Amino acid sequence: MIVMMGRIAYLKSRYLPLTEIYIYWQIKYLRRYEPIVICAKKMNLDKFPIENIRSFSDRKISYLINGLSLKLFNYSPYYSRVIEEEDISLIHAVFGGGGVRALPYKKKFGLPLITDFHGNDASALPRKKPGIYKEIINVGDLFLVRSNDMKRDLISLGFPEEKILVHYLGIPIDQYEFKKRELDKELNILLVARFIEKKGIPYAIKALKKVVKVYDNVKLKIIGDGPLRSEIESLIHNLNLERNIILLGKLPKYSDVIREMLNAHIFILPSVMASDGDKEGTPTVLIEAQATGLPVISTHHAGIPEIVIDGKTGFLAKERNVDELAKKIMIFIENPDLIPEFGHNARKHTEERFNIHKQDRMLERVYDKLIQSS
């Protein structure tokens, strides 16, 4: 029998955007602590069901009062009441901005506060809003980051190193089918991403152009959509790659994305630092691709080298280096035995480092330590 050790308040402005499934997994697979999600707005509950969720969006007057209070004073009477009523032991704030918004409740109730950083909040946000973390740097108890690169980012912002813990994302690895890939006549490449600058999609397209000049039996499928769609469509047209690149758009079910992963030979994501300083954390899609046995081609960017082991589970290129990306693709074409070898290594690496069951057991030990010391 599992003995519950306490209740954790998960503070999240919106529960839960479709792109943040990794947060759902972290909450779902806790065992010794009961998570209480406290949010302003509820969404996608059919896809991310949670037993205990509290939101002031259920009542119009409460929504107006608390929304205005948050905007003017960074404080919600509703949040405060729930934390008190639910006998919360620790506050776990999602994203850096969420940690800032959690400070009033930490001060009021004297609870330990964990702030969970994921990417943009450790890179572009502090550039856009200098000083946003000035108070939490001293008041916050612990800061979780997704990679050593992100840890260095926080240290450069003034966060004390002893309060920063690298805690990797986890996925329910047992739910991902592993498939051994064998290259037949045509190499199928898959890319899954939002159409935004940091995903580096144009570099994958330009690299493919170089590849098809030598090997024409290559197809690239791209799943996703976003503000750069017209630019990407124009690039494909201008490079005469309509026969080699298929834009699938946003697929209706995530199981459809996994199916496309199982039908591919390699996965590509040439991420880059965006012009506004935005960069990746540790892209969940790379973890998922490797879980299915897909070798990955990506870049030496942010936390990606901690997901993709260069020369073992995939290949990494320099950011924006089209020639290098093309060469990595052709290595797999010319050495097809590397595809199943790297795929096996990728699955094993994912099982060892990014298993949600292992990661949540470690997280619960972090909760134990903070609650006991407080």
Residue pairs with C-beta under 8 A, 6 or more apart in sequence:
2 31
2 32
3 32
4 32
4 33
4 34
5 32
5 33
5 89
5 364
5 367
5 368
5 371
6 33
6 34
6 88
6 89
6 90
6 367
6 371
7 33
7 34
7 35
7 36
7 86
7 87
7 88
7 89
8 30
8 33
8 34
8 35
8 36
8 88
8 89
8 90
8 91
8 92
8 367
9 36
9 38
9 82
9 83
9 86
9 88
9 90
9 91
9 92
9 105
9 111
10 27
10 35
10 36
10 37
10 38
10 92
10 94
11 38
11 39
11 79
11 91
11 92
11 93
11 94
11 98
11 101
11 102
11 105
12 23
12 37
12 38
12 39
12 94
12 98
13 39
13 40
13 41
13 98
13 101
14 39
14 40
14 41
14 42
14 43
15 37
15 39
15 41
15 42
15 43
15 45
15 48
15 50
15 53
15 55
16 23
16 24
16 43
16 44
16 48
17 43
17 44
18 44
18 47
19 194
21 48
21 254
21 284
22 169
22 170
22 171
22 284
23 94
24 48
24 50
25 170
25 171
25 172
25 356
26 169
26 170
26 356
26 359
26 360
26 363
27 35
27 37
27 50
28 50
29 170
29 172
29 356
29 357
29 360
30 360
30 363
30 364
31 360
31 361
31 364
32 364
33 89
33 364
33 367
34 52
35 50
35 52
35 92
36 52
36 53
36 54
36 82
36 86
36 88
37 50
37 52
37 53
37 54
38 53
38 54
38 55
38 79
38 82
38 83
39 53
39 54
39 55
39 57
40 55
40 56
40 57
40 63
40 66
40 67
40 70
40 76
41 55
41 57
42 53
42 55
42 57
42 58
45 53
54 78
54 82
54 86
56 62
56 63
56 65
56 66
56 67
56 76
56 78
56 79
57 63
62 78
65 77
66 76
66 77
66 78
66 79
69 75
69 76
69 77
70 76
70 101
74 100
74 101
74 103
74 104
75 104
79 105
80 104
80 105
80 108
83 91
83 105
83 109
83 111
84 109
88 109
88 111
89 111
89 367
89 371
90 111
90 112
90 113
90 114
90 367
90 370
90 371
90 374
91 102
91 105
91 106
91 111
91 112
91 113
91 114
92 114
92 116
93 99
93 101
93 102
93 113
93 114
93 115
93 116
94 116
94 118
95 115
95 116
95 117
95 118
95 121
96 115
96 117
96 121
96 122
96 125
96 126
96 132
96 133
96 136
97 121
97 125
97 132
98 115
98 116
99 113
99 115
99 116
99 133
99 136
99 140
99 143
100 132
100 133
100 135
100 136
102 113
102 115
103 113
103 135
103 136
103 139
103 140
105 111
106 112
106 113
106 139
106 140
107 139
110 374
111 374
112 141
112 142
112 370
112 371
112 373
112 374
113 139
113 140
113 141
113 142
114 140
114 141
114 142
114 143
114 144
114 366
114 370
115 136
115 140
115 142
115 143
115 144
116 144
117 143
117 144
117 145
117 146
117 150
117 154
117 281
118 146
118 281
119 146
119 150
119 278
119 279
119 280
119 281
119 302
120 278
120 279
120 281
122 145
122 150
122 153
122 154
122 157
122 281
123 153
123 277
123 278
123 279
124 274
124 276
124 277
124 278
124 279
125 132
126 132
126 133
126 157
127 276
127 277
128 276
133 157
133 158
133 159
137 157
137 158
137 159
137 160
140 163
141 163
141 370
141 374
142 163
142 164
142 165
142 366
142 370
143 154
143 159
143 163
143 164
143 165
144 165
144 166
144 167
144 366
145 151
145 153
145 154
145 164
145 165
145 166
145 167
146 166
146 167
146 168
146 169
146 281
146 282
146 303
147 166
147 168
147 281
147 282
147 302
147 303
147 306
148 166
148 303
148 306
149 302
149 303
149 306
150 166
150 281
150 302
150 303
151 161
151 164
151 166
154 164
155 161
155 164
165 366
167 359
167 362
167 363
167 366
168 282
168 306
168 353
168 354
168 359
169 282
169 284
169 287
169 354
169 359
170 354
170 355
170 356
170 357
170 358
170 359
170 360
171 284
171 287
171 288
171 291
171 350
171 354
171 355
171 356
172 356
172 357
173 291
173 350
173 351
173 354
173 355
173 356
176 258
176 288
176 291
176 292
177 258
177 262
177 292
178 291
178 292
178 293
178 347
179 262
179 292
179 293
179 343
180 293
180 340
180 343
180 344
181 264
181 265
181 293
181 294
181 295
181 339
181 340
181 343
182 336
182 339
182 340
183 265
183 332
183 333
183 336
183 339
185 217
186 217
186 218
186 219
187 215
187 217
187 218
187 219
187 265
187 266
187 329
187 332
187 333
188 219
188 221
188 263
188 264
188 265
188 266
189 208
189 218
189 219
189 220
189 221
189 264
189 265
189 266
189 267
189 268
189 329
190 220
190 221
190 222
190 223
190 260
190 261
190 263
190 264
190 266
190 267
190 268
190 289
190 294
191 201
191 204
191 220
191 221
191 222
191 223
191 224
191 267
191 268
191 269
192 222
192 223
192 224
192 257
192 260
192 261
192 267
192 269
192 285
192 289
193 199
193 201
193 222
193 223
193 224
193 269
193 285
194 224
194 225
194 226
195 201
195 224
195 225
195 226
195 227
195 228
195 229
195 232
196 226
196 227
196 228
196 274
197 228
197 272
197 274
197 275
197 278
198 271
198 272
198 273
198 274
198 278
198 279
198 280
199 224
199 269
199 270
199 271
199 272
200 269
200 270
200 271
200 272
200 299
200 319
200 320
201 222
201 228
201 232
201 270
202 231
202 232
202 235
203 270
203 272
203 320
203 321
203 322
203 325
204 220
204 268
204 269
204 270
204 325
205 220
205 232
205 235
205 236
205 239
205 241
205 245
206 235
206 239
206 322
207 270
207 322
207 323
207 325
207 326
207 329
208 218
208 220
208 241
208 244
208 245
208 326
208 329
209 239
209 241
210 322
210 323
210 326
211 218
211 326
211 329
211 330
211 333
212 218
212 241
212 244
214 330
215 330
215 333
216 244
218 244
218 329
218 333
219 244
219 245
219 246
220 244
220 245
220 246
220 268
221 245
221 246
221 248
221 260
221 264
222 232
222 245
222 246
222 247
222 248
223 248
223 249
223 250
223 251
223 257
223 260
224 249
224 250
225 249
225 250
232 247
233 247
236 242
236 245
236 247
248 260
251 257
251 260
258 288
258 292
261 267
261 288
261 289
261 292
261 294
262 292
264 294
265 294
265 295
265 332
265 339
266 294
266 295
266 296
266 297
266 314
266 329
266 332
266 339
267 285
267 286
267 289
267 290
267 294
267 295
267 296
267 297
267 314
268 296
268 297
268 298
268 325
268 329
269 283
269 285
269 286
269 296
269 297
269 298
269 299
269 304
270 297
270 298
270 299
270 317
270 319
270 320
270 325
271 279
271 280
271 283
271 298
271 299
271 301
271 302
271 304
271 319
272 279
272 299
272 301
272 319
272 320
273 279
273 301
273 319
279 301
279 302
280 301
280 302
280 303
280 304
281 302
281 303
282 302
282 303
282 304
282 306
282 307
283 304
283 307
286 296
286 298
286 304
286 307
286 308
287 307
287 350
287 354
289 296
289 346
290 296
290 307
290 308
290 313
290 314
290 346
290 347
290 349
290 350
291 346
291 347
291 350
291 351
291 354
292 347
293 340
293 343
293 344
293 346
293 347
294 343
294 346
295 313
295 314
295 315
295 332
295 338
295 339
295 342
295 343
295 346
296 307
296 308
296 313
296 314
296 315
296 346
297 314
297 315
297 316
297 317
297 325
297 328
297 329
298 304
298 307
298 308
298 314
298 315
298 316
298 317
299 316
299 317
299 318
299 319
300 316
300 317
300 318
300 319
301 319
304 316
305 316
306 353
307 354
308 314
308 315
308 316
309 345
309 349
310 316
312 342
312 345
312 349
313 342
313 345
313 346
313 349
314 342
314 346
315 328
315 331
317 324
317 325
317 328
318 324
331 338
332 338
332 339
